[in-house]
Amino acid sequence: MPKFNYVAMDSRGKETKGTLEVANQNEAIGRLKEMGYFPTKVVEADKVKEKAGKKGGAAPARGGKKKGGVSINIRIPGLGGKVKPKILTTFTRQLATLVDAGLPLLRGLRVLERQERNPTLRSIINDLAISIEGGSTFSEGLAQHPKVFNRLFVNMVKAGELGGVLEVVLNRLSEFMEKAQKIKGKVVAAMFYPAAVMFVAVGILILLMVVVVPKFKAIFADMLEGAAMPAFTNFVLAVSEIVAQHFLVTFGCLIGAFIVFKLIVRTRIGRKLFDRLKLSFPVLGPVVSKVAISRFTRTLGTLVSSGVPILQALTIVKETSGNVIVGEAVGAVHESVKEGETITAPLEASNVFPPMVISMVDVGEQTGALPEMLMKIADNYDDEVDNAVSAMTSLLEPIMIVFLAVVVGSIVIALFLPLITLIDQLGSEGGGKGGGDD
């Protein structure tokens, strides 16, 4: 009769390991449940030894022969290997639900692998299952795919495994990812209207400068008969000529400017200046600031409440902050805690976090309820983000309308100025002839 190695949790959440001699895996799971355990991993002992023996030998099965055929898997470095956050959030929620329902982790992964439509994630789930069958932990398998599972994900799962509360951590992680996606969706939805208006404005501007304005230039040359045109009209006509006759060059210059901007932002100094500018920008700044504070407090609160040590949690938060200025503030907090000091002093010195956040963190630190207080701040700032996004949208609408009016109106005025000059000339000529007849 085969033997099965198992990892399970008792009613108190304590992890226990052992071996059962039963007919199959289902019987082993049933036996563990009868014993009052909640199984997280049940693997046949012979298979574990076989996988361990093959680990240092031949190449992985997916790269070699399979049932007489040859499976070729070509991966180009830098391309592919990533999964959209929305798909990853759904996977995390489904896995949390299966594990919470008492299904072993390995079986839960196999169930999700069969129903997963995304080929990249399906392949990764298969790798995770193989890794667990080979005796590795779930967090070790996740760490092999850094493009998909960041340090936040891996360390939270690791803390859940060590504490014997994997299903609790997966639920917290899925809630964290869902709320992060919700905030991102609100910001993207709010920016859709300004982006659409901007796209239309640029299209109208190009149409006017390439098609309409050059026709007026020929009309003005015939009507004015060599007379000087207003300076503003000459400027608009010159810009139109450059855009119309050198459209590809102009388009290339715009793309080149964008590439240069992206390269500058990738540098440490450029990224720092750009992130500081985003925080201090009149309309966009409040939204960016509130999103950064919500992300910081929710990430740190989720990590600490899941059992991740505070110093390790602060390091992860710094790497996943998404803003250099906020990251530097978190780095100062890390050094302060490392020296045995409080969190609040470096937060206040950063000039990024408002007094209310600092006061609530201080209270949480003094009362020993820091994770709960951080989650309360995050929930509060989720509502603040909603209000800030609504305010930004209400301000951007009139700004975009005024922008369109100024751009189109300036071109129209430039085209009407020569007509006004021509009418004045005709009026003066008519007046002069009338006076001569008398």
Secondary structure, DSSP 8 states (H G I E B T S, - for coil): --EEEEEEE-TTS-EEEEEEE-SSHHHHHHHHHHTT-EEEEEEEHHHHHHHHHHHTSS--GGGSEETTEE------TTSS----HHHHHHHHHHHHHHHHTT--HHHHHHHHHHH---HHHHHHHHHHHHHHHTT--HHHHHHT-TTTS-HHHHHHHHHHHHHT-HHHHHHHHHHHHHHHHHHHHHHHHHHHHHHHHHHHHHHHHHHIIIIIHHHHHHHHHHHHTT----HHHHHHHHHHHHHHHTHHHHHHHHHHHHHHHHHHHHSHHHHHHHHHHHHH-TTTHHHHHHHHHHHHHHHHHHHHHTT--HHHHHHHHHHTSS-HHHHHHHHHHHHHHHTT--SHHHHHHTT-S-HHHHHHHHHHHHHT-HHHHHHHHHHHHHHHHHHHHHHHHHHHHHHHHHHHHHHHHHHHHHHHHHHHHHHHHHHHHHHHHHHHH-
